[in-house]
Amino acid sequence: METDEIRKLEKIGVLSERLLNTLKPAEDKRGMYNAEIRIYDYYELVSIIRNLMKLCIIALDRDSAEVPPTIQNQDIDVGLILGVALQLFPIDEFELINEISDLYHCRKDGTLVDSK
């Protein structure tokens, strides 16, 4: 393997250590990973769960398209659900893909790309 290719592989290793943050290996080592969301307290957790369930009820019953009247608070906090989705969005991993792409294109066309 050429020295340049070895350096690129080492750089990919360093970038991976820094940018692969969204998934963390589960302790049981069965090939599963954990994704973390940050919440303030149990009340926020239960609010997230309730809003997700209400959204699923509406998605399943398109004809009536409303939360059943037996549910006291029928409002759906879409912002809360989107906030959870944003926390799970792997932005660092996309940065890694971009850096690897730059390294690949550098090798392919022979130009020098100085990534972070």
Secondary structure, 3 states (H helix, E strand, C coil): CCHHHHHHHHHHHHHHHHHCCCEEECCCCCCCEEECCCCCCHHHHHHHHHHHHHHHHHHHCCCCCCCCCCCCCCCCCHHHHHHHHHHHCCHHHHHHHHHHHHHHHHHHHCCCCCCC
